[in-house]
Amino acid sequence: MRSLIVIVLILFGIGIFISAYTIDETEQGIILEFGRPVGSSITEPGLHFKFPWRQLVKLEKRILEYDVEAREILSLDKRRIVVDNYARWKISDPLQFYKSVRTINGGLNRIDPIIYSELRVELGKHNLTEIVDNRREAIMEIVTNEARKKLNEYGIDLVDVRIKRADLSVENEKAVYDRMIAERERQAKQFRSEGEEEALKIRAETDKDKAIILANAFKISQEISGEGDAKALEIYASGYKSDPEFYNFTRTLDSYKKIIDNESKLILTTDSDFLKLLKEK
């Protein structure tokens, strides 16, 4: 009797050991019975139990990444763009996921064509400049939402889709660079033309200011010169009135100083008034 009890306890322990299983915080699972899913998804971490003949399938609960090689997409302005994109996704319904695609690779095989199709459709509505500037985020949000709707039926929740880089294809690069160079040259010519026009305006304005300044300076100099001459005449007249003979004497000496030097030769008559002072002793 004791042996029977021990055997029963051993079998019970083995049954408990086979039936018990744990789910980690990073995992979720489903139970299969003869290859078919039964019950609901197991999403809570901890210790769980199942019938010994049933099989546990664990699936990833964390966010996964989808990344493929860059591919060409045609933009609205007919530019072939090499787009390198990636996506983040997770298994939202383990039971539905297993029924639809079974494995992670099966899920990637569904994700890839759907995201690529949505990228082609949405990027085809926009020009290259819109794809590479700050409007890219809004474009990718539309792609994410549209792809998420289609992936929900596979138990997949698409977190987001992002573009790592978007470059022109090799055959389009040279044409784009040539157009960029031509555009820069056109802008440079325009800037030089506008600069020359502005320089002409500045020179004309400067010449005008110069002429006005010179005219005002000449006017002032003439006024000062006229005032000086008037003052000199007044002084001469005053001196002449006070002593005419002395005035004539000083004026004659000034004339000698201005006319006669070491190289001067004068031919005058003996009765010339100019020689009067020279002849007097």
ZIWO-V924866 format. One record per run of one state. SS is the DSSP state (a for helix, b for strand, c for the rest). FROM is the first residue (numbers start at 0). TO is the last residue. Records with the same first field share a line. If there is no record, write none. Layout:
SS: FROM-TO + FROM-TO
//
This chain:
c: 0-0 + 23-25 + 33-34 + 42-44 + 49-53 + 60-62 + 67-69 + 74-78 + 91-92 + 100-102 + 123-126 + 132-134 + 154-154 + 168-168 + 242-242 + 259-271 + 279-280
a: 1-18 + 93-99 + 103-122 + 127-131 + 135-153 + 169-241 + 243-258 + 272-278
b: 19-22 + 26-32 + 35-41 + 45-48 + 54-59 + 63-66 + 70-73 + 79-90 + 155-167
//
